[in-house]
């Protein structure tokens, strides 16, 4: 049995990398196979709501050629209300009859079609030559990230990472539930909120008292009660806490041409070089101290952010 992930967005390489990091966090080491927006794995997934750049996950039932659809007969039919929903991943617009045709194939005296609130959803992913038929197991509500945006938090700042990107950084780190993650520039806590909601132990530092107090308020607002946020410099961040960290994940300060900011970034790079785990961070340049970005994310006309994954 295999599982189908429908990736979201235009940056499919980043979405695939996030999925790989997520699978690693679930103890799954297999290399997934991607066909355009679809990724297939053999291992049974869990904690699927953790994904940020995936629309939905389905359990694959079969794969047929588009020419075989007339002769197709499902091995098992639903014994409840159901709906067939087609996702066209081709440029071919002439697929109007596939949904109704498959609906007839899956119909029986033991089920009924319910297009509004079905108990089972059968997915048909249309590729150039193939049709993958699967049963939907998770429709990921990415709208939940909107509720955690900067303006909806008790404490906010003009510069704050979007919750979707924050979750992507956490997943790229591959950190497992129960392990510890450090953000040495925690600010308002965007990254730590997303990590805490994934069951990860969260620690953060900031040089400003207001940010430390505000980060704590934000974490508790979203139910991340177990946290450790302290005032401190990035150069001291690993020594401040009496625990081991699996990952360091942060959004480096940018847009400020000050010696203080430059020194803090330099201290962070030294921290990364001496850290045994994985470091994932964003910056406003494609290269920093000889490190080259793994991914670029277009924010708006005047801003592109770059993601670095080290070790």
Secondary structure, DSSP 8 states (H G I E B T S, - for coil): --EEEEE-SS-HHHHHHHHHHHHHHTT-----EEETTEEEESS----GGG-SSEEEEEEEEEEEEGGGTTT---SS--SSEEEEEEEE-SS----HHHHHHHHHHH--TT-EE-SSS-SEEEEEEE-SSEEEEEEEEEE--GGGGGGGSGGGSSS--SS---HHHHHHHHHHTT--TTSEEEETT-TT-HHHHHHHHTT-EEEEEES-HHHHHHHHHHHHHTT--SEEEEE--GGGHHHHSSS--SEEEEE---S---HHHHHHHHHHHHHHHT-SSEEEEEESSSEETTEE-SEEEEEETTEEEEEEEE-
